[in-house]
Amino acid sequence: MRDAASVVRALGTGGRGAPVSAAEVGLVFVVGMPLAVVVAMILWPSDYDD
């Protein structure tokens, strides 16, 4: 199995690279979405800055 970076690279090639399976695309979302949520929670301004 390839790592997520290679899957993203394959998606970015516009289909010129190796075909990307639905499982690999799903893996990118399963790994990427929680990371995006954590980054958003860190960077989002809080209302608790009294």
CHARMM-style PDB file with segment names, atoms N, HN, CA, C and O in Angstrom:
ATOM      1  N   MET     1       0.857  -1.190   0.000  1.00  0.00      PROA
ATOM      2  CA  MET     1       0.000   0.000   0.000  1.00  0.00      PROA
ATOM      3  C   MET     1       0.894   1.243   0.000  1.00  0.00      PROA
ATOM      4  O   MET     1       1.925   1.291   0.671  1.00  0.00      PROA
ATOM      5  N   ARG     2       0.475   2.225  -0.759  1.00  0.00      PROA
ATOM      6  HN  ARG     2      -0.362   2.186  -1.304  1.00  0.00      PROA
ATOM      7  CA  ARG     2       1.230   3.469  -0.821  1.00  0.00      PROA
ATOM      8  C   ARG     2       0.809   4.399   0.309  1.00  0.00      PROA
ATOM      9  O   ARG     2      -0.283   4.275   0.863  1.00  0.00      PROA
ATOM     10  N   ASP     3       1.706   5.341   0.643  1.00  0.00      PROA
ATOM     11  HN  ASP     3       2.593   5.442   0.193  1.00  0.00      PROA
ATOM     12  CA  ASP     3       1.357   6.293   1.692  1.00  0.00      PROA
ATOM     13  C   ASP     3       0.455   7.389   1.136  1.00  0.00      PROA
ATOM     14  O   ASP     3       0.266   7.486  -0.076  1.00  0.00      PROA
ATOM     15  N   ALA     4      -0.095   8.205   2.011  1.00  0.00      PROA
ATOM     16  HN  ALA     4       0.058   8.126   2.996  1.00  0.00      PROA
ATOM     17  CA  ALA     4      -1.078   9.218   1.617  1.00  0.00      PROA
ATOM     18  C   ALA     4      -0.480  10.260   0.685  1.00  0.00      PROA
ATOM     19  O   ALA     4      -1.179  10.779  -0.185  1.00  0.00      PROA
ATOM     20  N   ALA     5       0.798  10.575   0.850  1.00  0.00      PROA
ATOM     21  HN  ALA     5       1.366  10.153   1.556  1.00  0.00      PROA
ATOM     22  CA  ALA     5       1.422  11.583  -0.012  1.00  0.00      PROA
ATOM     23  C   ALA     5       1.463  11.117  -1.451  1.00  0.00      PROA
ATOM     24  O   ALA     5       1.245  11.913  -2.365  1.00  0.00      PROA
ATOM     25  N   SER     6       1.738   9.837  -1.670  1.00  0.00      PROA
ATOM     26  HN  SER     6       1.915   9.190  -0.928  1.00  0.00      PROA
ATOM     27  CA  SER     6       1.774   9.340  -3.041  1.00  0.00      PROA
ATOM     28  C   SER     6       0.383   9.312  -3.642  1.00  0.00      PROA
ATOM     29  O   SER     6       0.226   9.514  -4.846  1.00  0.00      PROA
ATOM     30  N   VAL     7      -0.632   9.065  -2.819  1.00  0.00      PROA
ATOM     31  HN  VAL     7      -0.505   8.901  -1.841  1.00  0.00      PROA
ATOM     32  CA  VAL     7      -2.007   9.091  -3.313  1.00  0.00      PROA
ATOM     33  C   VAL     7      -2.390  10.500  -3.737  1.00  0.00      PROA
ATOM     34  O   VAL     7      -3.014  10.689  -4.781  1.00  0.00      PROA
ATOM     35  N   VAL     8      -2.019  11.490  -2.929  1.00  0.00      PROA
ATOM     36  HN  VAL     8      -1.512  11.335  -2.080  1.00  0.00      PROA
ATOM     37  CA  VAL     8      -2.323  12.874  -3.274  1.00  0.00      PROA
ATOM     38  C   VAL     8      -1.578  13.269  -4.538  1.00  0.00      PROA
ATOM     39  O   VAL     8      -2.130  13.961  -5.393  1.00  0.00      PROA
ATOM     40  N   ARG     9      -0.308  12.830  -4.666  1.00  0.00      PROA
ATOM     41  HN  ARG     9       0.141  12.268  -3.972  1.00  0.00      PROA
ATOM     42  CA  ARG     9       0.451  13.111  -5.885  1.00  0.00      PROA
ATOM     43  C   ARG     9      -0.229  12.490  -7.092  1.00  0.00      PROA
ATOM     44  O   ARG     9      -0.303  13.123  -8.145  1.00  0.00      PROA
ATOM     45  N   ALA    10      -0.725  11.269  -6.966  1.00  0.00      PROA
ATOM     46  HN  ALA    10      -0.665  10.755  -6.111  1.00  0.00      PROA
ATOM     47  CA  ALA    10      -1.393  10.601  -8.078  1.00  0.00      PROA
ATOM     48  C   ALA    10      -2.683  11.328  -8.443  1.00  0.00      PROA
ATOM     49  O   ALA    10      -3.028  11.432  -9.621  1.00  0.00      PROA
ATOM     50  N   LEU    11      -3.400  11.835  -7.430  1.00  0.00      PROA
ATOM     51  HN  LEU    11      -3.119  11.750  -6.473  1.00  0.00      PROA
ATOM     52  CA  LEU    11      -4.611  12.608  -7.717  1.00  0.00      PROA
ATOM     53  C   LEU    11      -4.256  13.910  -8.432  1.00  0.00      PROA
ATOM     54  O   LEU    11      -5.003  14.370  -9.296  1.00  0.00      PROA
ATOM     55  N   GLY    12      -3.133  14.497  -8.076  1.00  0.00      PROA
ATOM     56  HN  GLY    12      -2.526  14.124  -7.374  1.00  0.00      PROA
ATOM     57  CA  GLY    12      -2.731  15.754  -8.667  1.00  0.00      PROA
ATOM     58  C   GLY    12      -2.216  15.633 -10.082  1.00  0.00      PROA
ATOM     59  O   GLY    12      -2.111  16.638 -10.786  1.00  0.00      PROA
ATOM     60  N   THR    13      -1.889  14.417 -10.522  1.00  0.00      PROA
ATOM     61  HN  THR    13      -1.974  13.601  -9.951  1.00  0.00      PROA
ATOM     62  CA  THR    13      -1.366  14.259 -11.876  1.00  0.00      PROA
ATOM     63  C   THR    13      -2.470  14.255 -12.917  1.00  0.00      PROA
ATOM     64  O   THR    13      -2.182  14.231 -14.114  1.00  0.00      PROA
ATOM     65  N   GLY    14      -3.707  14.278 -12.499  1.00  0.00      PROA
ATOM     66  HN  GLY    14      -3.941  14.298 -11.526  1.00  0.00      PROA
ATOM     67  CA  GLY    14      -4.802  14.321 -13.467  1.00  0.00      PROA
ATOM     68  C   GLY    14      -5.016  13.016 -14.195  1.00  0.00      PROA
ATOM     69  O   GLY    14      -5.482  13.017 -15.334  1.00  0.00      PROA
ATOM     70  N   GLY    15      -4.686  11.902 -13.567  1.00  0.00      PROA
ATOM     71  HN  GLY    15      -4.307  11.901 -12.642  1.00  0.00      PROA
ATOM     72  CA  GLY    15      -4.919  10.610 -14.201  1.00  0.00      PROA
ATOM     73  C   GLY    15      -3.753  10.134 -15.045  1.00  0.00      PROA
ATOM     74  O   GLY    15      -3.841   9.063 -15.645  1.00  0.00      PROA
ATOM     75  N   ARG    16      -2.671  10.882 -15.116  1.00  0.00      PROA
ATOM     76  HN  ARG    16      -2.600  11.752 -14.628  1.00  0.00      PROA
ATOM     77  CA  ARG    16      -1.528  10.459 -15.921  1.00  0.00      PROA
ATOM     78  C   ARG    16      -0.672   9.434 -15.180  1.00  0.00      PROA
ATOM     79  O   ARG    16       0.109   8.713 -15.800  1.00  0.00      PROA
ATOM     80  N   GLY    17      -0.815   9.369 -13.867  1.00  0.00      PROA
ATOM     81  HN  GLY    17      -1.449   9.955 -13.363  1.00  0.00      PROA
ATOM     82  CA  GLY    17      -0.028   8.425 -13.082  1.00  0.00      PROA
ATOM     83  C   GLY    17      -0.769   7.096 -12.954  1.00  0.00      PROA
ATOM     84  O   GLY    17      -1.648   6.776 -13.754  1.00  0.00      PROA
ATOM     85  N   ALA    18      -0.400   6.344 -11.949  1.00  0.00      PROA
ATOM     86  HN  ALA    18       0.315   6.604 -11.300  1.00  0.00      PROA
ATOM     87  CA  ALA    18      -1.065   5.072 -11.695  1.00  0.00      PROA
ATOM     88  C   ALA    18      -2.504   5.321 -11.256  1.00  0.00      PROA
ATOM     89  O   ALA    18      -2.785   6.319 -10.593  1.00  0.00      PROA
ATOM     90  N   PRO    19      -3.414   4.424 -11.620  1.00  0.00      PROA
ATOM     91  CA  PRO    19      -4.807   4.617 -11.193  1.00  0.00      PROA
ATOM     92  C   PRO    19      -4.941   4.564  -9.669  1.00  0.00      PROA
ATOM     93  O   PRO    19      -4.268   3.778  -9.003  1.00  0.00      PROA
ATOM     94  N   VAL    20      -5.803   5.398  -9.139  1.00  0.00      PROA
ATOM     95  HN  VAL    20      -6.350   6.037  -9.680  1.00  0.00      PROA
ATOM     96  CA  VAL    20      -6.013   5.476  -7.698  1.00  0.00      PROA
ATOM     97  C   VAL    20      -7.316   4.763  -7.377  1.00  0.00      PROA
ATOM     98  O   VAL    20      -8.357   5.069  -7.958  1.00  0.00      PROA
ATOM     99  N   SER    21      -7.260   3.825  -6.464  1.00  0.00      PROA
ATOM    100  HN  SER    21      -6.414   3.576  -5.992  1.00  0.00      PROA
ATOM    101  CA  SER    21      -8.462   3.082  -6.106  1.00  0.00      PROA
ATOM    102  C   SER    21      -9.331   3.891  -5.150  1.00  0.00      PROA
ATOM    103  O   SER    21      -8.877   4.849  -4.523  1.00  0.00      PROA
ATOM    104  N   ALA    22     -10.573   3.484  -5.057  1.00  0.00      PROA
ATOM    105  HN  ALA    22     -10.942   2.706  -5.566  1.00  0.00      PROA
ATOM    106  CA  ALA    22     -11.496   4.151  -4.140  1.00  0.00      PROA
ATOM    107  C   ALA    22     -11.036   4.001  -2.698  1.00  0.00      PROA
ATOM    108  O   ALA    22     -11.280   4.881  -1.873  1.00  0.00      PROA
ATOM    109  N   ALA    23     -10.371   2.893  -2.389  1.00  0.00      PROA
ATOM    110  HN  ALA    23     -10.173   2.178  -3.059  1.00  0.00      PROA
ATOM    111  CA  ALA    23      -9.879   2.686  -1.021  1.00  0.00      PROA
ATOM    112  C   ALA    23      -8.787   3.696  -0.676  1.00  0.00      PROA
ATOM    113  O   ALA    23      -8.720   4.179   0.454  1.00  0.00      PROA
ATOM    114  N   GLU    24      -7.933   4.013  -1.650  1.00  0.00      PROA
ATOM    115  HN  GLU    24      -7.988   3.620  -2.568  1.00  0.00      PROA
ATOM    116  CA  GLU    24      -6.882   4.983  -1.392  1.00  0.00      PROA
ATOM    117  C   GLU    24      -7.450   6.388  -1.234  1.00  0.00      PROA
ATOM    118  O   GLU    24      -6.984   7.150  -0.387  1.00  0.00      PROA
ATOM    119  N   VAL    25      -8.444   6.735  -2.036  1.00  0.00      PROA
ATOM    120  HN  VAL    25      -8.822   6.116  -2.724  1.00  0.00      PROA
ATOM    121  CA  VAL    25      -9.090   8.039  -1.892  1.00  0.00      PROA
ATOM    122  C   VAL    25      -9.779   8.118  -0.533  1.00  0.00      PROA
ATOM    123  O   VAL    25      -9.708   9.147   0.138  1.00  0.00      PROA
ATOM    124  N   GLY    26     -10.437   7.052  -0.129  1.00  0.00      PROA
ATOM    125  HN  GLY    26     -10.494   6.216  -0.674  1.00  0.00      PROA
ATOM    126  CA  GLY    26     -11.077   7.012   1.188  1.00  0.00      PROA
ATOM    127  C   GLY    26     -10.074   7.154   2.307  1.00  0.00      PROA
ATOM    128  O   GLY    26     -10.345   7.809   3.314  1.00  0.00      PROA
ATOM    129  N   LEU    27      -8.896   6.534   2.133  1.00  0.00      PROA
ATOM    130  HN  LEU    27      -8.675   6.003   1.315  1.00  0.00      PROA
ATOM    131  CA  LEU    27      -7.855   6.630   3.151  1.00  0.00      PROA
ATOM    132  C   LEU    27      -7.377   8.069   3.318  1.00  0.00      PROA
ATOM    133  O   LEU    27      -7.113   8.513   4.436  1.00  0.00      PROA
ATOM    134  N   VAL    28      -7.265   8.794   2.211  1.00  0.00      PROA
ATOM    135  HN  VAL    28      -7.479   8.433   1.304  1.00  0.00      PROA
ATOM    136  CA  VAL    28      -6.859  10.197   2.284  1.00  0.00      PROA
ATOM    137  C   VAL    28      -7.865  10.996   3.099  1.00  0.00      PROA
ATOM    138  O   VAL    28      -7.474  11.827   3.919  1.00  0.00      PROA
ATOM    139  N   PHE    29      -9.164  10.755   2.884  1.00  0.00      PROA
ATOM    140  HN  PHE    29      -9.482  10.080   2.218  1.00  0.00      PROA
ATOM    141  CA  PHE    29     -10.182  11.484   3.637  1.00  0.00      PROA
ATOM    142  C   PHE    29     -10.203  11.056   5.103  1.00  0.00      PROA
ATOM    143  O   PHE    29     -10.371  11.897   5.986  1.00  0.00      PROA
ATOM    144  N   VAL    30     -10.034   9.765   5.373  1.00  0.00      PROA
ATOM    145  HN  VAL    30      -9.898   9.081   4.656  1.00  0.00      PROA
ATOM    146  CA  VAL    30     -10.059   9.274   6.756  1.00  0.00      PROA
ATOM    147  C   VAL    30      -8.879   9.837   7.542  1.00  0.00      PROA
ATOM    148  O   VAL    30      -9.011  10.122   8.732  1.00  0.00      PROA
ATOM    149  N   VAL    31      -7.731   9.999   6.892  1.00  0.00      PROA
ATOM    150  HN  VAL    31      -7.624   9.767   5.925  1.00  0.00      PROA
ATOM    151  CA  VAL    31      -6.562  10.546   7.575  1.00  0.00      PROA
ATOM    152  C   VAL    31      -6.597  12.073   7.548  1.00  0.00      PROA
ATOM    153  O   VAL    31      -6.254  12.718   8.539  1.00  0.00      PROA
ATOM    154  N   GLY    32      -7.008  12.653   6.422  1.00  0.00      PROA
ATOM    155  HN  GLY    32      -7.286  12.129   5.617  1.00  0.00      PROA
ATOM    156  CA  GLY    32      -6.938  14.093   6.237  1.00  0.00      PROA
ATOM    157  C   GLY    32      -7.983  14.874   7.001  1.00  0.00      PROA
ATOM    158  O   GLY    32      -7.694  15.958   7.506  1.00  0.00      PROA
ATOM    159  N   MET    33      -9.195  14.346   7.099  1.00  0.00      PROA
ATOM    160  HN  MET    33      -9.430  13.464   6.689  1.00  0.00      PROA
ATOM    161  CA  MET    33     -10.252  15.099   7.768  1.00  0.00      PROA
ATOM    162  C   MET    33      -9.982  15.309   9.259  1.00  0.00      PROA
ATOM    163  O   MET    33     -10.122  16.438   9.729  1.00  0.00      PROA
ATOM    164  N   PRO    34      -9.603  14.288  10.023  1.00  0.00      PROA
ATOM    165  CA  PRO    34      -9.279  14.556  11.433  1.00  0.00      PROA
ATOM    166  C   PRO    34      -8.111  15.524  11.595  1.00  0.00      PROA
ATOM    167  O   PRO    34      -8.114  16.357  12.502  1.00  0.00      PROA
ATOM    168  N   LEU    35      -7.109  15.417  10.716  1.00  0.00      PROA
ATOM    169  HN  LEU    35      -7.106  14.741   9.980  1.00  0.00      PROA
ATOM    170  CA  LEU    35      -5.994  16.356  10.789  1.00  0.00      PROA
ATOM    171  C   LEU    35      -6.463  17.771  10.496  1.00  0.00      PROA
ATOM    172  O   LEU    35      -6.017  18.716  11.147  1.00  0.00      PROA
ATOM    173  N   ALA    36      -7.349  17.931   9.535  1.00  0.00      PROA
ATOM    174  HN  ALA    36      -7.711  17.164   9.006  1.00  0.00      PROA
ATOM    175  CA  ALA    36      -7.875  19.253   9.210  1.00  0.00      PROA
ATOM    176  C   ALA    36      -8.671  19.823  10.381  1.00  0.00      PROA
ATOM    177  O   ALA    36      -8.604  21.022  10.650  1.00  0.00      PROA
ATOM    178  N   VAL    37      -9.419  18.976  11.074  1.00  0.00      PROA
ATOM    179  HN  VAL    37      -9.474  18.002  10.855  1.00  0.00      PROA
ATOM    180  CA  VAL    37     -10.199  19.431  12.225  1.00  0.00      PROA
ATOM    181  C   VAL    37      -9.268  19.881  13.351  1.00  0.00      PROA
ATOM    182  O   VAL    37      -9.512  20.907  13.987  1.00  0.00      PROA
ATOM    183  N   VAL    38      -8.208  19.119  13.597  1.00  0.00      PROA
ATOM    184  HN  VAL    38      -8.010  18.286  13.081  1.00  0.00      PROA
ATOM    185  CA  VAL    38      -7.271  19.482  14.662  1.00  0.00      PROA
ATOM    186  C   VAL    38      -6.576  20.803  14.334  1.00  0.00      PROA
ATOM    187  O   VAL    38      -6.437  21.664  15.203  1.00  0.00      PROA
ATOM    188  N   VAL    39      -6.142  20.963  13.088  1.00  0.00      PROA
ATOM    189  HN  VAL    39      -6.255  20.263  12.382  1.00  0.00      PROA
ATOM    190  CA  VAL    39      -5.485  22.217  12.692  1.00  0.00      PROA
ATOM    191  C   VAL    39      -6.459  23.384  12.805  1.00  0.00      PROA
ATOM    192  O   VAL    39      -6.076  24.465  13.253  1.00  0.00      PROA
ATOM    193  N   ALA    40      -7.715  23.178  12.404  1.00  0.00      PROA
ATOM    194  HN  ALA    40      -8.025  22.299  12.040  1.00  0.00      PROA
ATOM    195  CA  ALA    40      -8.715  24.242  12.501  1.00  0.00      PROA
ATOM    196  C   ALA    40      -8.965  24.612  13.958  1.00  0.00      PROA
ATOM    197  O   ALA    40      -9.126  25.791  14.274  1.00  0.00      PROA
ATOM    198  N   MET    41      -9.001  23.619  14.854  1.00  0.00      PROA
ATOM    199  HN  MET    41      -8.871  22.662  14.597  1.00  0.00      PROA
ATOM    200  CA  MET    41      -9.230  23.905  16.269  1.00  0.00      PROA
ATOM    201  C   MET    41      -8.051  24.668  16.871  1.00  0.00      PROA
ATOM    202  O   MET    41      -8.240  25.506  17.753  1.00  0.00      PROA
ATOM    203  N   ILE    42      -6.837  24.383  16.398  1.00  0.00      PROA
ATOM    204  HN  ILE    42      -6.683  23.703  15.682  1.00  0.00      PROA
ATOM    205  CA  ILE    42      -5.662  25.091  16.921  1.00  0.00      PROA
ATOM    206  C   ILE    42      -5.638  26.529  16.423  1.00  0.00      PROA
ATOM    207  O   ILE    42      -5.339  27.445  17.189  1.00  0.00      PROA
ATOM    208  N   LEU    43      -5.950  26.734  15.146  1.00  0.00      PROA
ATOM    209  HN  LEU    43      -6.192  25.989  14.524  1.00  0.00      PROA
ATOM    210  CA  LEU    43      -5.813  28.050  14.544  1.00  0.00      PROA
ATOM    211  C   LEU    43      -7.042  28.936  14.701  1.00  0.00      PROA
ATOM    212  O   LEU    43      -6.943  30.155  14.564  1.00  0.00      PROA
ATOM    213  N   TRP    44      -8.213  28.336  14.989  1.00  0.00      PROA
ATOM    214  HN  TRP    44      -8.294  27.345  15.100  1.00  0.00      PROA
ATOM    215  CA  TRP    44      -9.449  29.110  15.081  1.00  0.00      PROA
ATOM    216  C   TRP    44      -9.393  30.011  16.318  1.00  0.00      PROA
ATOM    217  O   TRP    44      -9.032  29.531  17.393  1.00  0.00      PROA
ATOM    218  N   PRO    45      -9.727  31.267  16.210  1.00  0.00      PROA
ATOM    219  CA  PRO    45      -9.689  32.149  17.392  1.00  0.00      PROA
ATOM    220  C   PRO    45     -10.737  31.732  18.421  1.00  0.00      PROA
ATOM    221  O   PRO    45     -11.894  31.481  18.081  1.00  0.00      PROA
ATOM    222  N   SER    46     -10.322  31.663  19.662  1.00  0.00      PROA
ATOM    223  HN  SER    46      -9.383  31.867  19.938  1.00  0.00      PROA
ATOM    224  CA  SER    46     -11.256  31.257  20.712  1.00  0.00      PROA
ATOM    225  C   SER    46     -11.923  32.492  21.330  1.00  0.00      PROA
ATOM    226  O   SER    46     -11.432  33.614  21.206  1.00  0.00      PROA
ATOM    227  N   ASP    47     -13.032  32.252  21.986  1.00  0.00      PROA
ATOM    228  HN  ASP    47     -13.430  31.341  22.087  1.00  0.00      PROA
ATOM    229  CA  ASP    47     -13.762  33.319  22.676  1.00  0.00      PROA
ATOM    230  C   ASP    47     -13.412  33.376  24.168  1.00  0.00      PROA
ATOM    231  O   ASP    47     -14.070  34.078  24.936  1.00  0.00      PROA
ATOM    232  N   TYR    48     -12.382  32.640  24.569  1.00  0.00      PROA
ATOM    233  HN  TYR    48     -11.847  32.070  23.945  1.00  0.00      PROA
ATOM    234  CA  TYR    48     -12.051  32.532  25.992  1.00  0.00      PROA
ATOM    235  C   TYR    48     -10.822  33.341  26.364  1.00  0.00      PROA
ATOM    236  O   TYR    48     -10.158  33.031  27.353  1.00  0.00      PROA
ATOM    237  N   ASP    49     -10.507  34.366  25.595  1.00  0.00      PROA
ATOM    238  HN  ASP    49     -11.046  34.618  24.792  1.00  0.00      PROA
ATOM    239  CA  ASP    49      -9.295  35.148  25.836  1.00  0.00      PROA
ATOM    240  C   ASP    49      -9.538  36.341  26.760  1.00  0.00      PROA
ATOM    241  O   ASP    49      -9.082  37.446  26.466  1.00  0.00      PROA
ATOM    242  N   ASP    50     -10.226  36.144  27.835  1.00  0.00      PROA
ATOM    243  HN  ASP    50     -10.596  35.246  28.073  1.00  0.00      PROA
ATOM    244  CA  ASP    50     -10.576  37.261  28.732  1.00  0.00      PROA
ATOM    245  C   ASP    50      -9.414  38.051  29.094  1.00  0.00      PROA
ATOM    246  OT1 ASP    50      -9.536  39.023  29.840  1.00  0.00      PROA
TER     247      ASP     50
END
